[in-house]
Amino acid sequence: MNKRIFRHLIFWFAYFVENSLFEYTWIKSWLPNSRYIDLISQSLLMNLVLIPSKLMFTYFVFYFSIPRAFNKSANNLFTISVTFLFLLLCVLFHQLCAISLLINYPLFYTTVQHTYASVFDISGLFTGLLDLGFISGIAIALKLFRMQMANLKTEKDLTKGRLESELKFLKIQLNPHFLFNTLNNIYVLARKKSELAPEIILRLSKLLRFMLYEVEKKHIRIEEEIRILEDYIEVEKLRFSSHLMITFNKEIDDNNQRITPLILLPFIENAFKHGPREIVTETFIDIMIVLKDGNLKFTVNNSKENRENGSTLEKIGLINVRRQLELIYGEFKLVTENLGDSFRTELLINLKKHAAI
């Protein structure tokens, strides 16, 4: 059975049982000497007779009033007017059903003599309005609540889908950027007929294998991330070994800590791209990774030519990785400092606190 229909049946069945108990108590106060079976039958019959008017108004609001209320092109005045008129009709129908039952079944006779003219009795109509409005109001409130929850879920799913699409785009944009730089290294070595070319190609193949099969994962062990960083550094060192001093220090208390793949690589790539490649004299790159209790501190310092007068300029790699950090971790601290003859990047993330999307 359709879940929606099943929910509706459960709701009305629960209401029928609850209201039958209420009717039983009310009728028993009027007819204390009646048999229990008579009181129960009266209660059930009264609810069966009165529930159609409640169903009519509730589902009229469900499938006419509410859809038009959320339709910007609909005439709100017309919707309100029609809903109000239908409510009056349902109240009259509710009262007619109640009076008919009291007239035709002596078992319901009390001290008051009823006729069909009693349908228009003000106190009776007001009682019918309260009876109909009570359960219809609850049903409509639940309907609106479910609609709100469904809208929030849809919005959340759409937002998540957009974020995942954007993240994939950023990774696609970043990886060719890295690949282009590395292929350029090989091209330069090949032009020089360097014996280092085969080794750099081997290391590049390892990097490409990682990108093809691992980068789509949401998490990898930090040990694997460090290994890919070391491969990249070795590739670059083959080009700059003559005038580049590079240090890579690691203090890791848990090699199994999970981290988003290639989230750290762009910082090192940026250090090589805008550091030793622009300087022909002695240069340095200092890299430090500290992981303690899930708190990651990643620092990169690299020398550069003093041409930007202390202004911080984020290249495309850093811009992309900053956006990835926003999408994946939300809260993080990324500081970049242009110190004239050097550039410093520091990243702080609580890897245990923030889960990837």
Summary of the structure (lengths in Angstrom):
residues: 357
radius of gyration: 37.2
end to end distance: 34.3
largest distance: 114.4
contacts: 1012
relative contact order: 0.07
helix: 64%
strand: 13%
